[in-house]
Structures are given as structure tokens and as C-alpha cells.
Amino acid sequence: MSASHPLEPSDMVATKLAENPRILCAAPDYIRRFRKPETIADLVSHPCIKLHGIDTWPFMRSKALERVRVDGPMSTSTVDAVRSAAIAGVGVAMMTYWDVYRDLDSGILERIQLSDAEPDNLNILAVFPSRKQMPPRLKALIDALRARHGSG
């Protein structure tokens, strides 16, 4: 079972329920036309589909977090619009696996893996006021969510 982690500077506590890895992806047609980027240097020359206000994408390289500035023909305020633009072949998107796993399985999108870095992972967390006052029903819910989503 994963340990709970205090959140600074509050008394709030977070516990991991599941991983939700970020991935790079693009439409097969886009990849046929422009080839897959193989490194971060390649990626920054590709049109990237961004969420508004997020001009850098987080990558782990040599066990260190690196924020890479990306640019592209569009940015949007919703994950669904980023997904739709990627499917339409507009460019490369950074999405969470949960948002696109069906598209990857069906071949509508292809995963892009870089040789020199990988997108930083996200976790799904449960955040609550204190471990000491956790009602049994809340503990049961957290345990059930962990079991269902693989972090237990």
C-alpha cells in the first residue's frame, strides 16, 4: 500500500490512487507526412498542440525534470479539443494515457517515444484533511479506488 504524503504547508494529506502517465501522440497520417520526432530537439521543430497557458511540456531526462518550450499552430482550452486536433493530424499532442488509450488501441493515434527523455508522469491523488480523522467509509473508498486503478 502506498504511503500518504503531507502537503506543505497545510495539514492536508494526499495519497496516490493511480498513475496516469503522460504520453506524446499524433495521428498516423501526421507521422507519415512528417515522421516521428525521435529526440526533444526533434520535437521542438514539430507543430505541437497545446492547452492555453501551457507553453512548456515536462520531461524526465537523466532523472531530472526538464521543461521544454513547445509551439504550434493552435492552443485550446480543453483536453478534448487537443485530442481532436491530434486525431485530425494538426500536430503532436501531450496527453494522459487515460485520455487516449482507446485511440491508441484502435490506431487512430500513435504513441511517440523519444530516445532521450520521457514525459513526466501524473498521479491521481486523494486529498483529505488528516489521517487521524479519516472516517472508515473514506478509507474504504480510497482502498477500493486503489485496487481498481492499480496503486494498491
Secondary structure, 3 states (H helix, E strand, C coil): CCCEEECCCCCCEEEEEEEECEEEEECHHHHHHHCCCCCHHHHCCCCEEEECCCCEEEEEECCEEEEEECCCCEEECCHHHHHHHHHCCCCEEEEEHHHHHHHHHHCCCEEECCCCCEECCEEEEEEECCCCCCCHHHHHHHHHHHHHHCCC
